[in-house]
Amino acid sequence: MAKPVDPNKEEKYATSILNRKELPNRLIIDNAINGDNSVVTLSQQKMNDLQLISGNAVMLQSKCRETICIVHADNTCPNDRIRMNRV
């Protein structure tokens, strides 16, 4: 016997792909203004959200590597971006 289908449940599945979960620690990489490979810059608001102080060491993770960098504040950097050298 077939089960009745809830239309709200189908709609949730259809739109779940479009509504991604917010990840506060995920940032988009921008090119750095300075040439130092060991320094990354964030906006002051993002540093407050992540409870970081300028000069702290942070570990950056990607799919294949981990890197330790020093974080500094930059008022010109957007909140969803991190500035670092692409090395």
Buried (B, 14 or more C-beta within 10 A) or exposed (E): EEEEEEEEEEEEEEEEEEEEEEEEEEBEBBEBEEEEEEBBBBBBEBBEEBEBEEEEEBEBEEEEEEBEBBBBBBEEBBEEBBBBBEE
